[in-house]
Amino acid sequence: MAVLLACALPAGCSGIGTEGSTGGYVSGSKFVTFVEPEDRDPAPVLEGEDLEGEDRSSEEFDGEVLVVNVWGSWCPPCRAEAPVLNQISEQYTDDGVQFLGLVVRDNPDAARAFERKFQTPYPSILDGGGRLQLGFADTLPSQAIPTTWVIDADGNVAARIVDPELRASTLAGVIDDVLASVDG
């Protein structure tokens, strides 16, 4: 059974190019969904070219907790959460936790500039058409950009975070819960 924590606050960049005063973004809710170990489904294999032109796969991280973040350089909440993701990725380096970005609806040059600006310490795979993002449709589908999933060390989707104001304490808490759920 999934546990859902929700509160009504604006969500991220779930839409782009809409009319009106929303700046091209639509609102929604922010929430964390945690799936108990016995109810988890396998995560999709994420394969593609990274921003340096190298072939990458989520299978490189088999046996480790993997945090997958969907982002775009055009997305204001993505820019706001980049320092948090960087901080937590560095904080958990020695704990067997890896990070992988999925770049959606973005120009590769703009995405590379984003990574340089924020000094992103982990790889990102280009997902221009959203095919990789859709791989989560049968588990915990993306409902906005940004979306962050935490995949446990067994390769199962353990949590999803949709929060345009992601805090380090939220992400660290989810990672800690996932680590404890497999260890304990």
N, C-alpha and C positions, 0 to 999 in steps of 0.2 A: 504494500500500500504506500502510495506517495504521500508525503507530508508537504502541505503547501502553506507558506507564510505569505500573506499579501497585505498591501495597504494601497490606497488609491493615491498615487502620485503620478506625474507625467512619466511616460515611458520614453524610450529612445527613438531612434530614427527608423521606425517601422515602415514609413512611407517616404518617398522622395518625389519631388516634382508635383506635389499637390497644389491646388490653388488656395488663395486666402492668406491670412496673416500668420500662419503657423510656420513660415520659413521653410516649407517643404516637408515638415515632420508631423506625424500624427501622435496623439497621446494615447496612453493606455495605463496599465498598472505596473508597479515594480513588485517583484516577488522572487522568492527562493523556493524551489521544489527539491526535496530530498527523497530519494527512493531507498527503502530498506533493502539490505543485501539480498534477501530471498526473492525480492520482486524486480530486481534489475534485469534489463535486457542488454544484449551485446551492443556495443557501440559500432557505428559504421567504420570501415577502413577509409581513412582520408588520404588520398593520393593526388599529387599534382606537382606543379613546378613552383618552387619558392621564388622570392623576389630577386634572387641572384641567378635564376635560370637552372637551378639544380633540381633533380627529381627528389621529392620527399614523400614520406609515408608515415602515418601514425603508428604503423607497425614497428618503426624504429624505437618506440617507447614501450613496447610490450613488457609487461611485468612491473611497470611503474605507474603511479597516478599521473594522469594527463589532464591538464587544464586546456580547453579549447575555447578560444575567444573569436567571435565573428565581429569584424570591424571594417570600417571604410574611412579613408582620410577625410571624406566630405562630411562625416558624421560628428557633430559637436559633442555628444556624450562619449563617443569613442576617444576623442582627443582628451576629454576630461578624465577618463578612466585609465589612460595609458600609463601615467606615473604609478598608479595603484598596482596595475598588472606587473609592471617592471619591478616594483618594490617586493611584491609577494613572490614573483618568480625567483628573485635573488635570495630572498629569505628562506625558501624551501629547496634550494638547490641540493643541499646535503641530505634531504629527507626522501629522495627518490621521487620527487614531483617535477614533472616537465611541463613546459608550456608550448602551445602551437597556435598560431593565428590563422584565421581564414579571412582573406581579403575579398570582400564582395562589392560588386558594382563600382569598381575603381580602376583608374588608370595606373598601370604599374609604376610609372615615374612618380606620380603623386604618392603612391603607397610607399615607395622607397624614400621619398623625402620625409614622409611622416615617420618612418622608422628611424631615419637619421636624426630628425628633430628630437624625438623622444628617447633615442638611444635604446631601442627595443632589443633586449638581450636574447630573444628566442626567435626561431624561424616562423615565417608565415607563408601559407600556400595560397596562390591565386585561385579564387573561386568566382570568376566573373559572372557566370550564369547561375550561381547559387546551387549547383548540383551537389556539392559536398554538404552544404548546409541542409539540403533536403534529406540527406541520409539519416538525419535524426527524426524524421517525420513519424516513424513507428515507435519511438521511445519518448522523448521529450522534445517536441518540435520547437524550432525558433519562432518566437512571436514578435520579435523586434530586433533591431540592430542598435546597440550591441546585445548579444546574448553570449553567455559563458556557460560551458558545460564542464563538469568534473567527471572524468572517467576513472573508475577504480583500477587497481593493479591487476585485476582479473579481466579487464577489458570491457567492463559493463558500465553503462551510463548510470551514475550515482546521483547527480544533482544538476540542476539548471538554475542559473541566475539571470534574471532580466531586471536590470537596475541601472538607469541612466546616471545615478549618483553613487556608483559603486564605492564602498569604503573598504579599506584594507582589512578592517576587523571582520567584515562580512565574508569576504573571500577567504581569509585565513580560517575563520570559524568553519566554513563549509569544507575546506580542505582537511582541517583537523578532524571533523566528523567523518569524512570519507576514510581517512587513514585509520581512525579508531574502529570504524565499522568492519574493516577487513582484518585488522590486527586483533580485535577483541572478540 
